[in-house]
Amino acid sequence: MDAKTKKIIIATTGVIVAGTILYFVLRKKTDNSGGECDPTGNGQNCIQVNPSVIADSLYNAMKESGTDEEAILLALKNVNAIMFDQVIKEFGKQSYNKYLGNQINLTPWDPLPLEPLQVWLKNELTTSEYNKLKLKYPQLT
């Protein structure tokens, strides 16, 4: 190999190394510190919450006589206050018998009133369970 070829190889290698270094220095950096569900970047698991599924779970836990309080609390475990608004919207207003705590209508000619999720939860949960939810969700009164 002659001197001229060595100079070309060294120059080409230098340009490639300089180009690679410049690429890594100047490229746009991506932020991997957090995600859509975990903007803090503290490494907590991201659990997607589907408001429609949560609303259905809540309805199923409360629609019959004998409320499943554990199912209610489990369904709301990963729901924050903003998502709770969406769950309320998805739940809508359902026929509800405030006196019996279910959907049994003792007078079929008089339809049951349509009540939002907040009314269902207030009537179906114990006072202490409901008060715990009120701390998490300011939408409850």
Backbone torsions as a table, in degrees:
resi	resn	phi	psi	omega
1	MET	NA	131.3	-177.6
2	ASP	-90.1	173.6	-174.5
3	ALA	-64.6	-36.1	-178.8
4	LYS	-65.8	-42.4	179.4
5	THR	-65.0	-40.2	178.3
6	LYS	-61.3	-42.6	180.0
7	LYS	-63.7	-39.2	179.5
8	ILE	-66.0	-43.3	179.7
9	ILE	-64.8	-43.8	179.8
10	ILE	-65.1	-42.4	-179.9
11	ALA	-65.3	-42.9	179.5
12	THR	-64.2	-44.0	177.8
13	THR	-61.9	-42.2	178.7
14	GLY	-61.8	-42.2	179.3
15	VAL	-65.1	-41.5	179.8
16	ILE	-65.0	-45.6	179.5
17	VAL	-63.7	-45.3	-179.7
18	ALA	-63.8	-40.9	178.6
19	GLY	-64.0	-41.4	178.7
20	THR	-64.7	-44.6	178.5
21	ILE	-62.1	-45.6	179.4
22	LEU	-61.6	-38.7	179.4
23	TYR	-60.5	-49.1	-177.5
24	PHE	-69.2	-28.1	179.2
25	VAL	-78.0	-40.4	-172.8
26	LEU	-95.7	-10.4	-176.6
27	ARG	-67.9	155.3	179.8
28	LYS	-73.3	128.1	-178.4
29	LYS	-84.7	140.9	176.5
30	THR	-98.4	145.5	179.9
31	ASP	-93.1	107.5	178.0
32	ASN	-104.0	18.1	-174.8
33	SER	-73.9	-24.9	-178.9
34	GLY	-153.5	175.3	179.2
35	GLY	-126.5	-171.4	179.9
36	GLU	-62.4	-37.6	-178.8
37	CYS	-91.6	-19.0	-176.6
38	ASP	-130.3	72.4	-177.1
39	PRO	-68.9	-12.4	-179.5
40	THR	-78.8	-21.8	-179.7
41	GLY	74.0	20.6	-177.8
42	ASN	-87.9	8.9	172.2
43	GLY	82.7	12.8	178.1
44	GLN	-73.9	152.2	179.7
45	ASN	-66.3	145.1	179.0
46	CYS	-97.6	117.3	179.1
47	ILE	-114.2	117.4	179.4
48	GLN	-75.9	137.1	-178.6
49	VAL	-115.6	124.2	177.5
50	ASN	-101.2	110.9	-176.1
51	PRO	-56.8	-35.9	-179.9
52	SER	-66.2	-42.0	179.2
53	VAL	-66.4	-41.5	178.6
54	ILE	-62.9	-45.4	179.9
55	ALA	-60.6	-42.4	178.0
56	ASP	-64.0	-40.9	178.7
57	SER	-62.7	-42.5	179.0
58	LEU	-64.7	-44.2	179.0
59	TYR	-59.8	-46.8	-179.2
60	ASN	-64.4	-31.5	179.4
61	ALA	-74.2	-20.9	-173.9
62	MET	-116.1	-10.8	-169.3
63	LYS	-70.6	-29.2	-178.8
64	GLU	-97.9	170.5	172.3
65	SER	-66.5	139.0	-178.0
66	GLY	86.3	85.9	-178.0
67	THR	-71.9	141.1	175.8
68	ASP	-95.1	88.3	-176.5
69	GLU	-61.5	-37.9	179.4
70	GLU	-62.4	-39.8	178.9
71	ALA	-64.8	-36.7	178.2
72	ILE	-64.5	-50.3	-178.1
73	LEU	-65.6	-36.3	177.9
74	LEU	-67.1	-40.6	179.4
75	ALA	-64.0	-33.1	-177.3
76	LEU	-94.1	1.0	-174.8
77	LYS	-55.1	-45.4	-175.2
78	ASN	-104.1	19.2	-178.6
79	VAL	-101.0	120.5	176.6
80	ASN	-88.2	177.9	-174.7
81	ALA	-62.8	-36.8	179.4
82	ILE	-68.4	-43.4	178.7
83	MET	-67.2	-29.6	-179.7
84	PHE	-62.1	-34.8	175.1
85	ASP	-58.5	-41.0	179.3
86	GLN	-67.9	-37.5	177.9
87	VAL	-64.7	-43.0	177.8
88	ILE	-58.5	-44.8	-179.5
89	LYS	-63.3	-43.9	179.6
90	GLU	-66.4	-36.7	179.4
91	PHE	-65.6	-38.2	-179.9
92	GLY	65.8	-144.6	176.2
93	LYS	-119.4	129.5	-177.9
94	GLN	-119.9	152.5	175.1
95	SER	-60.5	130.4	-175.5
96	TYR	-148.0	132.1	176.1
97	ASN	-96.0	103.4	-177.1
98	LYS	-63.7	-29.4	-175.1
99	TYR	-80.0	-37.5	-179.8
100	LEU	-98.4	-12.3	179.1
101	GLY	70.3	35.5	178.6
102	ASN	-158.8	-161.2	-179.0
103	GLN	-107.5	15.8	178.4
104	ILE	-74.7	127.0	-179.5
105	ASN	-109.8	112.2	-178.6
106	LEU	-77.4	-19.3	177.2
107	THR	-121.9	92.8	-174.7
108	PRO	-61.7	-22.7	180.0
109	TRP	-79.4	-12.1	179.0
110	ASP	-116.2	107.1	-175.7
111	PRO	-65.8	150.1	176.7
112	LEU	-68.7	147.6	178.0
113	PRO	-69.3	150.5	176.3
114	LEU	-87.9	124.7	-175.9
115	GLU	-124.2	144.0	178.0
116	PRO	-77.2	171.2	-178.0
117	LEU	-55.6	-38.9	-178.4
118	GLN	-57.1	-42.3	180.0
119	VAL	-67.4	-42.3	178.7
120	TRP	-58.6	-49.6	-177.1
121	LEU	-63.4	-41.5	-178.1
122	LYS	-62.6	-36.9	-178.5
123	ASN	-84.1	-27.4	-173.9
124	GLU	-91.0	-26.3	-177.5
125	LEU	-96.8	158.0	173.3
126	THR	-68.7	162.6	-179.5
127	THR	-59.0	-42.1	-178.9
128	SER	-67.9	-40.3	178.0
129	GLU	-65.0	-41.9	179.8
130	TYR	-65.2	-40.6	178.6
131	ASN	-64.4	-34.6	175.4
132	LYS	-63.7	-42.2	178.3
133	LEU	-66.5	-35.5	178.5
134	LYS	-61.7	-33.1	177.7
135	LEU	-67.1	-34.9	-178.6
136	LYS	-83.1	-35.2	-175.6
137	TYR	-122.0	102.4	-178.8
138	PRO	-65.7	-12.4	179.4
139	GLN	-68.6	-20.2	178.5
140	LEU	-82.5	137.7	-179.6
141	THR	-118.2	NA	NA
